[in-house]
Amino acid sequence: MTRRLLSALTLLAAALILGACSLSGGKSRSAQTTASRPPQPIATPSPTAKALVTTTSATTPPANPALRATPKPTSTPAPKPSARIVTAAGCCGLFAWVDDSQLLVLDAPGGRAQTSIYDLTNGNRKQLGGDFGTSAAGLVALSDQASGTTRIVDQNGRTVSTIQNQGTETWIAPNGKRVAWLQPLPSKTPSSLLPRPVELWVADINGANAKPVLRLLASNVQWLADSRHLVTVGRTLAAQSPGVWDIDSDTGSHQVIVPATFVQALQVSPDGAHLAYLITFSGKPAQDGIWVSNADGTGRRHISGQGGFRWADGGSRLWLLQLAPDGGGNDHLQLIDTASDATVTTVALDGRVLDDRWSISPDGRYVAFWRETDQQTEVFGPLPGA
């Protein structure tokens, strides 16, 4: 079975499961010409006058500094992208950016899985622990189901707090002051193809003031820039109202901002103000494909490209992953301006991405991906156009 077919099947399964940057130069003004005059006779100086004439040697007038040519600045060529392998064993393909130059990665040297922060600037690693987690605001949430807790640590590995939440996946708000998680409910799902029923909980970063917010069908949530609202691909417990939901974590009120039966790959932009998502099987071909919008669902724009997608820096450009043919070659990344739907640049990777596992750094300069040949995690960049 080819990799492309596998990717297609992965997207189909995910859809069913989710259902859920002119210079203007002033022209030099030319010297004005005067009106023509009739030629005048040249007077011959008299001897007396000649005696009064002082003869000076001809000198070259000094150059006008304003007329000196200014050397053109020489442009510095953009650095050529290079690659570095940041894992020792190709075990997992799990990674997440902590900031522009630090990558959270799960590795298994010696067969034992452990999470560390890899620093691109110096190659150093900070060991954090065994279980993988999520990252935001310079913090990392490491969930441990065995102990039933989630440990919040800083970039130096120091524990900030320990939250009692059954060790479920936990998402840190952009301001670093709150967390959210989805607590599984004991009830059965209306369909085995839908996400399990969950209860959304929020708490302070230290675990205090924990409270349930809403029950729904969902598999993950993402914070918006205000650190109050969250978005998710969800449905009611009765599998109704499918689409992208906006949830107020203070009040529990919610609304469907993108109604669609099959939505997947929902992503909040690095600036927290935009969304990107994929709609499939809508029954209307014009409605299927990649869409971007404001965080409240307004200002929807259709992107004509295809393939996996990730936000570049901010919220105005997307990277699209173009898979190489199964016969060989490397994958490419295509940078799209979401306002014009125009291609900004393309770049060839030095390998092929496995299982659509790739992530762009918050500043858009680097891509981390799970490399197909050896299943190692690689960081590649700087990317052109960043």
N, C-alpha and C positions, 0 to 999 in steps of 0.2 A: 504494500500500500504506500503510495507516494506521500512525501511530506505535505504537498499542497492539498491532497485529498484529506490528509489527517487534519490540516488546519481548517479546511472547510467543515469537516465533521465536528471539529472542536467548536467552531462558531455556531453551527446548527445546534449542537447540544447546549451551548451556553445560552442561545436565544430561547430555546424551549425551557431551560431551567430558570432563566431570569424572568421570562414572561414579562417575564416580569420586567522696514527706512528712502538751484541752478545758480551755479555761481553766475552773477551778471557783472561783467566788467565794463566800466565806463569807457567809451571810445575816446582816444586822444584827440583833443581838439586841434585841427590844422590851423596854420597861420593864415590870417586874413590877407587878401590881396587888395591893393589900392587901385584906384582908377588910373588908366594910362595917361601919361603926360608927354607932350612933345619933347624931343631931345633938346637939351640946353647946351650951349657952347661952354667948353671948359676954359676957364680964365687962366692965362699964363701969368704967373706971379712976377711982379717987377723985381728988379735987383734988390730994392729996399725990402720988399716983402720977402724975397728969398732969404735975405740975411736974417729976417725975423723967424724963419721957419726952423723949428727944432727937430732934428732928425732922431728918431728912436728906432731901435731894432724891433723887428716884428716878433711878437711872442704869441704863443698859443693860448687862447683864453682857457681858463679852468673849466673843466667839465661840470655841467649842471648835475648835482647829485640826484636830482629828481628824475634825470633821464638815464641814469645808470641802470643797466639790466639787472633785475632781481633773479637770482638763480631759482629755478623751480625746485620745490621740495621733492625729494625722492621718496617714493612709497616703500614701506617695509612689506615684503611679501608675507602673506599669511602663513603661519606655521603649518607644515604638513601633518595631517592626523597620524597619530601613532597609537599603538595598542599596548596594553599591559594586562597581564593575567593577575587577578586578585584572589584566586582561590588555590588551594593546594590539592584538593580532591574534587572531582566533578560529581558532586552528590546531589545537588538540590535545585540550583537555579533560583534561589530565593534571595532577593536583594531589594534595597530601597534607599533612596538618597536622604541623608541627614541634612546636608546643606550642599552648597555648590562644589565642594571639594572632598566630601566625606561620604562613603558608601557603607551602609549597613548590609552585611552579607552573611549568609549561613554557609559554613564550610564543615568538612568532616575529615581533617587530617588524622591519620591513624584510625579511621573508622568511627570516630566519635564526633557527633555533630556539635558544633558550637557557633555562637553568633559573635561577630566582632565588627568594629568600625575600622574600615580601611581609609587612610588619609592619602589622597592623591598627591599632595604636595611633597611628602617625604617618604611615602611607602610604609609608614608605621601602622601598627594594628593595636587596637585596644580590645581586649577580650571582655565580653559582657556576660556570657552565660550560654546555656544550652538552647533554649527555645528561641525561635525567630519572632519578630514583632513588627510593629509599625513605628513611624517616626514623624514628628512635626515639631516646630518651634525649638529645634535643637535638642529635643528629648526623644527617648525611645521607650516604647511600651513592650515589655517582654512578658508574654502570658505563659503560665505554667499550669496546665490542667492537673498535673499530679498533685500539686500543692493547693490548687484552687485559688491561686492568686495571680495578680498581674503586677509586675515590678516596674516602676517608672524610674529610669536612670538618665543621667546627663551624658554629655559627650565624653566625659572622662571615666564613665563607668560607675560613678557614685550613685547610690540609690537615693532617689528623691522621696519616694513613697512606695508603699505596698498596698494594693487594693484587693479586697476580698470580693471577687466576682466570678468565682468558679474557673478562673484561668481562661476566660473567653477572649477572643481577639478584641483589642481595645484601641480606639482612635483618639488621638490627642488633638484638641482644638488649636487653631493657628496662634492664639494668644498664649498658649501653654498653661492655661489656668483651669481647663476643664477636660473631661474625657467622656467618651460614650462607648457603649458596648451593646450587643444583642444577646440577650439571655434566652436560650432555647425554652420553648414551652412544651409541656408534656403531651399536648393534643396531637392528633394525626393531621396530616396535610390532606387537602381535597384531592391532590394528585401527587404521585411520586415524582413527577417531572417539575414540580414547583418547589421553591424554597420552603424550608420548614417554618412553622409559626414561631415567631420570636417576640420578645418584649424589649423595647428600646429603653435602656437605662442611661442616665447621665449623672455625673458626680464632679466634685471639685478634684483638682489634680492630686490631692492627698487622700482621695476617697471619701471625704466628708460630704454631707448633704446628698448622698446617693438617693435617687428616686426613679421609679418607673415612669415612662413618658407615654408610650403608645404600643399597642399590640398590632402586628401586621405580618405579612409574608415578605421576607427580605433576606438577603444574604450578607449585606454590608451597608455601611453608611459612610458619608463623607461630609466633613464640616465645610461651611461657607466662610467667607472672609470675616463676617461679624462675630464668629465664634458663638453664635446663638442658634442659627438655623443649620439644618442638615439636609442632604438630599440622598435619595436612594431610589433604586428601581423596586417598586413594591406593588402590593395588592392588599386588599382587606383580607381578613382571616377566611372569608367566604370566597376568596379568589376574584373579587370584584374590583373595579376602578384600577385597572393596570396602567402603568406608565411611570414617569419620573415624579416622585413625590418630594415636596418641600415640607419639612417638619420644624415647628418651633419647639426647641428643646425646653423652653421655660413653661409653655402652656400646654404642649401636646397637640395644639391645633395643626392641621395639615391640609394640603391641597395638591391635586394632581396638576403639575405645571406643564407636562408633556404627555398627553393621553396617547398611548400606543400599546398594543397587545404584546408585541415582542420587541423589547428594548434591551440592549446589552452594551457592555464596555463603557458605561457612564464614567466620565472623568471631569473633575473640577480643575480648572486652570490654576497655574501657580499663583496668580494674583487673586484667586478665589472669587472672581467676578464673572466667570464664563463657564459654560458646560460644553462638552462634546460627547456625542453618543451615536450609536448605530441602531437603526430601525430595520427590521427584516420581516418578511412575510406579512406585510400590511395588506396585501391584495391590490395595492396601487403602486406600480413600479416607480412613479414619480416621488412617492413618499419613502421608498426604501433608500438606504445608504447612510452616509455619514452626515450628521448635522451638528452645527454649533449654535449657541444661543447665549443670551445673558443668563445670569444665575437664576433669574426668576422665570426663565422659559421664554421670555420675549425676544424679539429680534432674531428669529430663527433664520439660518442661512444654510443652504445645502452645499456640501462639498462634493465635487464631481469625481474626485479620486477614489481609489479603492485600496483596501489593505488595512492592516493594523495601524492604529494611530495613537500618538501621544502629543500632549501639548509641548511646544517649545517654550522659550522664555515668555513670561507674562501671559497674555491671553489672546494674542492676535495672529498666531501662527501655529500650524500643526506639522509634525513630522509624520509621514506615511511610510510604512514598511513595504517595499516592493520585493517579493520573493523571487529568487533566481529560479530558473527552470530546474526540474529535478535531475536533468542530465549533467548539471555542473554549474560553476560560476558562483559568485558571491551575491548576497542580498544588497539592496540599495535603500537609502533613505531619501525621500523627496520632501522638501520643505514647501509648504503651501501657505500663502497669505489668505487668511479666512475671509477678509473683506472683499477681495477681488477674485478669489478662487484661482489665483495665478501661481505658477511654480516659481519659487525664489531661487532655489538651487537644488542640486542633487549630489549625493556623495555615495561612493561605493564602500561598503564595509570590507573588512579583510576576512570575512567568514560568513556563515549562514546562521540565522537566529533559530534556535530550537524552541518549539512550542509557544511562539509569540511572547517569549519572556524577554523584554527589553524595557529600559526606562531612561528618560532624558533628565539630566541634571537640572535643577531649578533655574540656572542661568542659561540653559540651552547649549552649553559648550561641549558636553560629553554625553555619550550614550553607553550605558552598561547593558550587556546582553549575555544570554546563555548560549555559548558557542556550540554548534552542532557537532563538529568534528571530535571534540574531546570532552564535551559537557563541562567545560570550565566557564567561570564568569569572567568576562573581559570588559575593560573600560576602553573606549575608542574615542579619540578626539585630539585637539579641538575640532569641532564640526564647522564647516564653512557656513557663513551667514549668521553665526551667533554673535 
